[in-house]
Amino acid sequence: MPTSAVSPADAMNIARKNACMGCHAVDRKLVGPSFQQIAEKYKGDAKAPAQLETKVRDGGSGVWGMLPMPSHRSMDSGDIKKVVGWILAGSPSK
């Protein structure tokens, strides 16, 4: 999904609504990596959107350390696509 399909404010609201912000921040590590760190790690990787959408839905561990990321199976797949697109765009605020 193109990042232009969702505004940064909408993406942030989706992230807040689905508890993403409990473990992630835009610009600094909390429990998990910052969204900007994620964007940098996957920059230029054409497979990243699908991989990260699966990671959000199913959870996992080992990429950023041993602390597991919980699954978000109840999160709408369209919302996952929007948030992942926004993250990979560098989590712009505008």
C-alpha positions, 0 to 999 in steps of 0.5 A: 500500500502506498504511504500516501494512502494514509496520513501520518496522523492516521497511522499514528492513531492506528498505532496508538489504538493497537498498543504499538506505542507501548513498546515502540516510539518513533525516534527512540528505543523503548522495549522494542526498536524505534520506528525509525530504526526499523525503517533504517534496517529495512531500507531498500528491502522489497520484501520488508513490507510483507515480512513486517506485516507478518511479524506484526500479525504473528509476533516473533523474536530474535531480530532485535534481541531476545525479548519477543514481540507479541502477536496482534492477530486482532489488528485489522490487516488493512491497518497493519499495512498502513502502519507498516507502510508509514514505519518504512517511510521513516514514520513521518509526522507530516 
